[in-house]
């Protein structure tokens, strides 16, 4: 498990967990028009964009371990619109 900061709150994330799933699992809400857990990412709508470490990424394709080198102190910070 990793610690991930979402809007100033620390959550536990599974390594490799899609950010869209993590945000939903932790009670957040993020639009995701072309993503369905049983279909996987299609990457066509770009409604799921979030900010991770200052860069916009698709939450339906980015995972909790991207850009993380120290698994004890995860530096990812997600800014969810809405
Ligand atoms: S949900 Fe469509 S690009 Fe992520």
Backbone and ligand atoms as CSV (ligand in chain L), in Angstrom:
chain,resi,resn,atom,element,x,y,z
A,1,UNK,N,N,0.840,-1.193,0.000
A,1,UNK,CA,C,0.000,0.000,0.000
A,1,UNK,C,C,0.882,1.253,0.000
A,2,UNK,N,N,0.382,2.277,-0.651
A,2,UNK,CA,C,1.094,3.550,-0.744
A,2,UNK,C,C,0.259,4.638,-0.103
A,3,UNK,N,N,0.906,5.667,0.371
A,3,UNK,CA,C,0.200,6.856,0.819
A,3,UNK,C,C,0.117,7.832,-0.345
A,4,UNK,N,N,-1.090,8.274,-0.648
A,4,UNK,CA,C,-1.301,9.232,-1.727
A,4,UNK,C,C,-2.104,10.401,-1.171
A,5,UNK,N,N,-1.679,11.605,-1.510
A,5,UNK,CA,C,-2.375,12.795,-1.040
A,5,UNK,C,C,-3.339,13.272,-2.111
A,6,UNK,N,N,-4.608,13.324,-1.751
A,6,UNK,CA,C,-5.630,13.838,-2.661
A,6,UNK,C,C,-6.294,15.012,-1.975
A,7,UNK,N,N,-6.098,16.192,-2.553
A,7,UNK,CA,C,-6.668,17.413,-1.972
A,7,UNK,C,C,-6.380,17.501,-0.475
A,8,UNK,N,N,-5.119,17.370,-0.133
A,8,UNK,CA,C,-4.595,17.551,1.231
A,8,UNK,C,C,-4.996,16.455,2.217
A,9,UNK,N,N,-5.537,15.360,1.746
A,9,UNK,CA,C,-5.887,14.239,2.621
A,9,UNK,C,C,-5.094,13.016,2.171
A,10,UNK,N,N,-4.514,12.306,3.130
A,10,UNK,CA,C,-3.718,11.124,2.806
A,10,UNK,C,C,-4.624,9.898,2.756
A,11,UNK,N,N,-4.492,9.125,1.667
A,11,UNK,CA,C,-5.250,7.886,1.497
A,11,UNK,C,C,-4.279,6.746,1.213
A,12,UNK,N,N,-4.716,5.550,1.509
A,12,UNK,CA,C,-3.956,4.358,1.140
A,12,UNK,C,C,-4.361,3.953,-0.272
A,13,UNK,N,N,-3.364,3.662,-1.101
A,13,UNK,CA,C,-3.618,3.236,-2.474
A,13,UNK,C,C,-2.881,1.936,-2.742
A,14,UNK,N,N,-3.459,1.130,-3.588
A,14,UNK,CA,C,-2.779,-0.072,-4.041
A,14,UNK,C,C,-1.791,0.326,-5.127
A,15,UNK,N,N,-0.608,-0.260,-5.115
A,15,UNK,CA,C,0.368,0.031,-6.159
A,15,UNK,C,C,-0.243,-0.354,-7.507
A,16,UNK,N,N,-0.238,0.579,-8.443
A,16,UNK,CA,C,-0.779,0.317,-9.767
A,16,UNK,C,C,-2.271,0.578,-9.893
A,17,UNK,N,N,-2.908,0.993,-8.817
A,17,UNK,CA,C,-4.348,1.285,-8.866
A,17,UNK,C,C,-4.593,2.512,-9.740
A,18,UNK,N,N,-5.545,2.415,-10.639
A,18,UNK,CA,C,-5.871,3.574,-11.478
A,18,UNK,C,C,-6.382,4.713,-10.603
A,19,UNK,N,N,-5.972,5.922,-10.939
A,19,UNK,CA,C,-6.382,7.070,-10.132
A,19,UNK,C,C,-7.883,7.260,-10.139
A,20,UNK,N,N,-8.533,6.980,-11.251
A,20,UNK,CA,C,-9.992,7.122,-11.305
A,20,UNK,C,C,-10.649,6.162,-10.303
A,21,UNK,N,N,-10.115,4.964,-10.171
A,21,UNK,CA,C,-10.662,4.004,-9.212
A,21,UNK,C,C,-10.330,4.424,-7.778
A,22,UNK,N,N,-9.117,4.903,-7.570
A,22,UNK,CA,C,-8.706,5.358,-6.240
A,22,UNK,C,C,-9.580,6.513,-5.767
A,23,UNK,N,N,-9.796,7.480,-6.627
A,23,UNK,CA,C,-10.599,8.647,-6.257
A,23,UNK,C,C,-12.036,8.230,-5.935
A,24,UNK,N,N,-12.585,7.351,-6.738
A,24,UNK,CA,C,-13.946,6.874,-6.462
A,24,UNK,C,C,-14.002,6.061,-5.175
A,25,UNK,N,N,-13.024,5.203,-4.968
A,25,UNK,CA,C,-13.008,4.341,-3.781
A,25,UNK,C,C,-12.881,5.154,-2.491
A,26,UNK,N,N,-12.205,6.292,-2.568
A,26,UNK,CA,C,-11.994,7.099,-1.377
A,26,UNK,C,C,-13.081,8.163,-1.207
A,27,UNK,N,N,-14.148,8.050,-1.966
A,27,UNK,CA,C,-15.287,8.941,-1.776
A,27,UNK,C,C,-15.294,10.163,-2.650
A,28,UNK,N,N,-14.307,10.287,-3.525
A,28,UNK,CA,C,-14.253,11.424,-4.426
A,28,UNK,C,C,-15.157,11.221,-5.625
A,29,UNK,N,N,-15.266,12.272,-6.404
A,29,UNK,CA,C,-16.092,12.213,-7.597
A,29,UNK,C,C,-15.321,12.835,-8.748
A,30,UNK,N,N,-15.203,12.100,-9.802
A,30,UNK,CA,C,-14.494,12.611,-10.968
A,30,UNK,C,C,-15.234,12.130,-12.213
A,31,UNK,N,N,-15.452,13.010,-13.179
A,31,UNK,CA,C,-16.129,12.568,-14.394
A,31,UNK,C,C,-15.253,11.586,-15.167
A,32,UNK,N,N,-15.866,10.601,-15.775
A,32,UNK,CA,C,-15.121,9.644,-16.610
A,32,UNK,C,C,-16.090,9.032,-17.614
A,33,UNK,N,N,-16.200,9.707,-18.736
A,33,UNK,CA,C,-17.188,9.352,-19.757
A,33,UNK,C,C,-16.819,8.061,-20.498
A,34,UNK,N,N,-15.571,7.915,-20.888
A,34,UNK,CA,C,-15.218,6.756,-21.729
A,34,UNK,C,C,-14.581,5.624,-20.947
A,35,UNK,N,N,-14.492,5.737,-19.614
A,35,UNK,CA,C,-13.874,4.677,-18.813
A,35,UNK,C,C,-14.931,3.856,-18.106
A,36,UNK,N,N,-14.790,2.539,-18.200
A,36,UNK,CA,C,-15.603,1.623,-17.418
A,36,UNK,C,C,-14.657,0.547,-16.875
A,37,UNK,N,N,-14.761,0.216,-15.594
A,37,UNK,CA,C,-13.813,-0.746,-15.013
A,37,UNK,C,C,-13.742,-2.072,-15.765
A,38,UNK,N,N,-14.826,-2.513,-16.368
A,38,UNK,CA,C,-14.806,-3.794,-17.063
A,38,UNK,C,C,-14.269,-3.691,-18.490
A,39,UNK,N,N,-14.174,-2.471,-18.994
A,39,UNK,CA,C,-13.654,-2.279,-20.343
A,39,UNK,C,C,-12.223,-1.784,-20.351
A,40,UNK,N,N,-11.830,-1.104,-19.273
A,40,UNK,CA,C,-10.501,-0.510,-19.239
A,40,UNK,C,C,-10.504,0.855,-19.885
A,41,UNK,N,N,-9.351,1.517,-19.883
A,41,UNK,CA,C,-9.279,2.870,-20.444
A,41,UNK,C,C,-9.371,2.879,-21.970
A,42,UNK,N,N,-10.192,3.777,-22.484
A,42,UNK,CA,C,-10.321,3.957,-23.926
A,42,UNK,C,C,-9.596,5.243,-24.345
A,43,UNK,N,N,-9.520,6.199,-23.426
A,43,UNK,CA,C,-8.722,7.425,-23.584
A,43,UNK,C,C,-9.195,8.311,-24.726
A,44,UNK,N,N,-10.481,8.549,-24.807
A,44,UNK,CA,C,-10.959,9.402,-25.888
A,44,UNK,C,C,-11.647,10.676,-25.412
A,45,UNK,N,N,-12.104,10.746,-24.173
A,45,UNK,CA,C,-12.943,11.884,-23.795
A,45,UNK,C,C,-12.190,12.988,-23.037
A,46,UNK,N,N,-11.154,12.647,-22.338
A,46,UNK,CA,C,-10.358,13.593,-21.541
A,46,UNK,C,C,-11.180,14.327,-20.473
A,47,UNK,N,N,-12.260,13.749,-20.021
A,47,UNK,CA,C,-13.038,14.364,-18.945
A,47,UNK,C,C,-12.460,14.049,-17.569
A,48,UNK,N,N,-11.512,13.160,-17.500
A,48,UNK,CA,C,-11.011,12.668,-16.207
A,48,UNK,C,C,-9.683,13.294,-15.822
A,49,UNK,N,N,-9.308,14.392,-16.458
A,49,UNK,CA,C,-7.982,14.964,-16.208
A,49,UNK,C,C,-7.829,15.419,-14.763
A,50,UNK,N,N,-6.698,15.069,-14.176
A,50,UNK,CA,C,-6.345,15.513,-12.835
A,50,UNK,C,C,-4.902,16.014,-12.873
A,51,UNK,N,N,-4.525,16.744,-11.836
A,51,UNK,CA,C,-3.167,17.257,-11.741
A,51,UNK,C,C,-2.379,16.362,-10.803
A,52,UNK,N,N,-1.292,15.852,-11.292
A,52,UNK,CA,C,-0.407,15.025,-10.476
A,52,UNK,C,C,0.988,15.611,-10.568
A,53,UNK,N,N,1.515,16.030,-9.447
A,53,UNK,CA,C,2.851,16.617,-9.406
A,53,UNK,C,C,2.992,17.752,-10.426
A,54,UNK,N,N,1.932,18.543,-10.573
A,54,UNK,CA,C,1.985,19.705,-11.450
A,54,UNK,C,C,1.697,19.413,-12.907
A,55,UNK,N,N,1.406,18.169,-13.260
A,55,UNK,CA,C,1.128,17.845,-14.645
A,55,UNK,C,C,-0.269,17.246,-14.768
A,56,UNK,N,N,-0.947,17.594,-15.858
A,56,UNK,CA,C,-2.268,17.032,-16.109
A,56,UNK,C,C,-2.126,15.632,-16.697
A,57,UNK,N,N,-2.865,14.714,-16.127
A,57,UNK,CA,C,-2.849,13.331,-16.612
A,57,UNK,C,C,-4.272,12.807,-16.625
A,58,UNK,N,N,-4.502,11.769,-17.403
A,58,UNK,CA,C,-5.805,11.107,-17.399
A,58,UNK,C,C,-5.869,10.186,-16.181
A,59,UNK,N,N,-6.884,10.395,-15.357
A,59,UNK,CA,C,-7.057,9.554,-14.174
A,59,UNK,C,C,-7.430,8.126,-14.543
A,60,UNK,N,N,-7.906,7.924,-15.776
A,60,UNK,CA,C,-8.295,6.567,-16.182
A,60,UNK,C,C,-7.107,5.756,-16.670
A,61,UNK,N,N,-5.943,6.389,-16.819
A,61,UNK,CA,C,-4.769,5.636,-17.252
A,61,UNK,C,C,-3.598,5.765,-16.283
A,62,UNK,N,N,-3.528,6.867,-15.534
A,62,UNK,CA,C,-2.428,7.054,-14.586
A,62,UNK,C,C,-2.662,6.179,-13.359
A,63,UNK,N,N,-1.573,5.684,-12.809
A,63,UNK,CA,C,-1.684,4.795,-11.658
A,63,UNK,C,C,-1.043,5.422,-10.430
A,64,UNK,N,N,-1.364,4.861,-9.301
A,64,UNK,CA,C,-0.930,5.418,-8.029
A,64,UNK,C,C,0.577,5.397,-7.863
A,65,UNK,N,N,1.281,4.621,-8.630
A,65,UNK,CA,C,2.727,4.554,-8.458
A,65,UNK,C,C,3.525,5.348,-9.477
A,66,UNK,N,N,2.848,6.064,-10.366
A,66,UNK,CA,C,3.583,6.834,-11.359
A,66,UNK,C,C,4.311,8.004,-10.722
A,67,UNK,N,N,5.552,8.176,-11.072
A,67,UNK,CA,C,6.323,9.303,-10.586
A,67,UNK,C,C,6.728,9.197,-9.137
A,68,UNK,N,N,6.556,8.054,-8.565
A,68,UNK,CA,C,6.839,7.877,-7.158
A,68,UNK,C,C,8.112,7.059,-7.010
A,69,UNK,N,N,9.080,7.629,-6.338
A,69,UNK,CA,C,10.334,6.912,-6.164
A,69,UNK,C,C,10.470,6.396,-4.742
A,70,UNK,N,N,9.879,7.075,-3.796
A,70,UNK,CA,C,9.952,6.664,-2.402
A,70,UNK,C,C,8.583,6.148,-1.997
A,71,UNK,N,N,8.452,4.871,-1.882
A,71,UNK,CA,C,7.137,4.296,-1.643
A,71,UNK,C,C,6.647,4.528,-0.222
A,72,UNK,N,N,7.522,4.968,0.656
A,72,UNK,CA,C,7.071,5.270,2.012
A,72,UNK,C,C,6.411,6.647,2.081
A,73,UNK,N,N,6.921,7.562,1.300
A,73,UNK,CA,C,6.374,8.911,1.280
A,73,UNK,C,C,6.007,9.257,-0.153
A,74,UNK,N,N,4.799,8.979,-0.516
A,74,UNK,CA,C,4.342,9.236,-1.868
A,74,UNK,C,C,4.173,10.741,-2.057
A,75,UNK,N,N,4.714,11.248,-3.145
A,75,UNK,CA,C,4.705,12.695,-3.355
A,75,UNK,C,C,3.605,13.141,-4.291
A,76,UNK,N,N,2.802,12.208,-4.766
A,76,UNK,CA,C,1.751,12.577,-5.704
A,76,UNK,C,C,0.719,13.464,-5.000
A,77,UNK,N,N,0.324,14.495,-5.663
A,77,UNK,CA,C,-0.744,15.340,-5.171
A,77,UNK,C,C,-1.733,15.492,-6.317
A,78,UNK,N,N,-2.965,15.093,-6.060
A,78,UNK,CA,C,-3.974,15.110,-7.101
A,78,UNK,C,C,-4.907,16.281,-6.867
A,79,UNK,N,N,-5.149,17.069,-7.905
A,79,UNK,CA,C,-6.121,18.144,-7.812
A,79,UNK,C,C,-7.318,17.802,-8.675
A,80,UNK,N,N,-8.409,17.466,-8.038
A,80,UNK,CA,C,-9.586,17.028,-8.773
A,80,UNK,C,C,-10.524,18.208,-8.996
A,81,UNK,N,N,-10.870,18.422,-10.249
A,81,UNK,CA,C,-11.827,19.489,-10.562
A,81,UNK,C,C,-13.203,19.114,-10.035
A,82,UNK,N,N,-13.918,20.094,-9.588
A,82,UNK,CA,C,-15.272,19.842,-9.121
A,82,UNK,C,C,-15.225,19.277,-7.798
L,1,LIG,S1,S,-12.418,8.736,-18.852
L,1,LIG,FE1,FE,-12.201,9.305,-20.904
L,1,LIG,S2,S,-10.120,9.783,-21.107
L,1,LIG,FE2,FE,-10.331,9.156,-19.037
